[in-house]
């Protein structure tokens, strides 16, 4: 095997490792979850800050939007994790994605 073939082999192996790692990064979406289908308010966020909405249920996931404190959102479902916080799939107007469940407070008696 010459140097060029070694470089191609190493590049291919690196690509496989990266592909495998990205599969594990998406894995939390397959975690155990539960349906919610309920209104909630963004809470626990400073009045000058916003709650980040993520593409996937993970803090390192791509940010797709932000929600102001006190805003009402529709919670479709949530995912349970053995370590760390639960994540919930929320929807508000044109903003949809995952937020950390600790920043949501259920609204039980709202007029919809």
C-alpha positions in Angstrom: 0.0 0.0 0.0 1.5 3.3 -1.0 1.2 6.7 0.8 -1.8 7.9 -1.3 -3.8 4.7 -0.6 -3.0 5.1 3.2 -4.3 8.7 3.1 -7.5 7.6 1.4 -8.0 4.7 3.9 -7.5 7.0 6.9 -9.9 9.7 5.4 -12.5 7.0 4.9 -12.1 5.6 8.4 -12.4 9.2 9.8 -15.6 9.7 7.8 -17.0 6.5 9.2 -16.2 7.6 12.8 -17.8 11.0 12.2 -20.9 9.3 10.7 -21.2 7.0 13.7 -20.8 9.8 16.2 -23.5 11.9 14.5 -25.9 8.9 14.7 -25.3 8.9 18.5 -25.9 12.6 18.6 -29.4 12.1 17.1 -30.1 9.1 19.4 -31.8 11.1 22.2 -34.8 11.6 19.9 -35.3 7.9 20.2 -35.4 8.0 24.0 -38.5 7.1 26.0 -41.1 9.9 25.8 -44.7 10.8 26.7 -47.4 12.7 25.0 -48.5 16.0 26.5 -50.8 18.0 24.1 -51.1 20.9 26.5 -50.5 24.6 26.8 -47.6 25.8 28.9 -45.8 29.0 29.7 -42.1 29.8 29.4 -40.9 30.2 33.0 -37.6 30.4 34.9 -36.1 32.6 32.3 -34.9 36.1 33.2 -37.1 39.0 31.9 -34.2 40.2 29.7 -33.4 36.7 28.3 -35.0 34.2 26.0 -35.4 30.5 25.9 -33.6 28.8 23.1 -35.5 26.5 20.8 -33.4 23.6 19.4 -33.7 21.4 16.4 -33.1 18.3 18.5 -33.5 17.6 22.2 -29.9 18.5 23.2 -28.2 21.7 24.4 -25.6 21.4 21.7 -28.2 21.1 18.9 -28.7 23.9 16.4 -30.8 26.8 17.6 -34.0 27.3 15.5 -35.6 30.1 17.5 -36.2 31.7 20.8 -39.1 32.3 23.1 -39.7 35.3 25.5 -40.4 34.7 29.2 -44.1 34.2 29.9 -45.0 33.3 26.4 -47.6 30.5 26.0 -46.6 27.5 23.8 -48.2 24.3 22.8 -46.4 21.2 24.1 -46.8 18.2 21.9 -44.6 15.7 23.7 -41.6 15.3 26.0 -38.7 13.0 26.2 -37.4 11.5 29.4 -33.6 11.1 30.1 -32.0 9.1 32.9 -29.5 11.9 33.5 -30.3 15.6 33.1 -33.6 17.3 32.3 -36.5 16.2 30.1 -36.9 18.0 26.7 -40.3 19.0 25.2 -41.3 19.5 21.6 -43.1 22.9 21.5 -44.9 25.0 18.9 -45.6 28.7 18.9 -46.7 30.4 15.6 -43.7 29.8 13.3 -41.3 28.6 16.0 -41.2 24.8 16.5 -38.5 22.7 18.2 -37.2 21.3 21.5 -36.8 23.2 24.8 -35.6 22.1 28.2 -38.7 21.0 30.2 -37.5 22.8 33.4 -38.4 26.1 31.6 -42.0 25.2 31.1 -44.9 25.5 33.5 -48.2 23.8 32.5 -51.3 26.0 32.0 -54.3 24.0 33.2 -57.3 26.5 33.0 -56.6 28.7 30.0 -59.2 29.8 27.5 -58.0 28.6 24.1 
